[in-house]
């Protein structure tokens, strides 16, 4: 009888039971620490999967020990990490949710606290445990809990008392603040308006990119207060000479700049290569976002330091249809086309 029972238990798939929520269908005597801490090919135990899929509450409390719940898989994640990521910390015995356990680092430096922040489940922590020191605890990439929440879009579930100008402008290893990460991922609207000041939004990364640069690249300029979208702020260069207005033109988001803020002076401002936003828009096919009244012979033939013009860029990159008809060059004749193919002539920009 004992040998038969042993054979049955050896054939039970505890990992599948964890995924499918079928622990209650297994013999109670089979739910031992030994069986629930067997590793699969990825180093995951049934407890890892139970934490991930929310089935820890089907297990006897006696198997939910500190030792079992802090076993690491091949990536360095414990069942507590996975419970935090899936919003199921409430299935971990409260007595085990200690500072020591919540600061266990995965191979990439993530703690259960960082995963709880990104999962929006910090409210499942024991009362009083979360402190400013823990909020500013960093991953190997220098991300605080707030950085992780900003990326995941869970800042609106972050305890409000920890959202301050100081915490929101804390940089990670690349110099990106919480505001940079939030706007790049489209979540700046989760930050109280009182912190969206020019001073905070002009904080620079190691490459001197402001929050406006991040918004222009990612297409979230609409989340920046209009009062901050001034000429001077939109032409601030990064270390490579890249400005927010150039980024918006290249990425196709000029239309997100309020019309009264989008001026001809902005569109003919130069970067370190002498290129204007009009050059960038012409190359990428976004001249259709430029107000019609800003097209003229002068603006379309303004030259960068290599002699290239917005009109020439539009022609070369197949966007001539975005140029008002009166400024388009006349079609080449047979001889002209042959000379261009031979490299003996260039398409007319006149």
Buried (B, 14 or more C-beta within 10 A) or exposed (E): EEEEEEEEBEEBEBBEBBBEBBBEEBEEEBBBBEBBBEBBEEBBBBBBBBBBBBBBEBBEEEBBBEEBBBBBBEEBBBBBBBBBBBBBBBBBEEEBBEEEBBEBBBEEBBBBBBBBBBBBBBBBBEEEBBEEEBBBBBBEBBBBBBBBBBBBBBBEBBEEEBBBEEBBBBBBEEBBBBBBBBBBBBBBBBBEEEBBEBEBBBBBBEEBBBBBBBBBBBBBBBBBEEEBBEEEBBBBBBEEBBBBBBBBBBBBBBBBBEEEBBBBEBBBBBBEBBBBBBBBBBBBBBBBBBEEEBBEEEBBBBBBEEEBBBBBBBBBEEBBEBBEEEBBBEEBEEEBEEBBEEEEBEBBBE
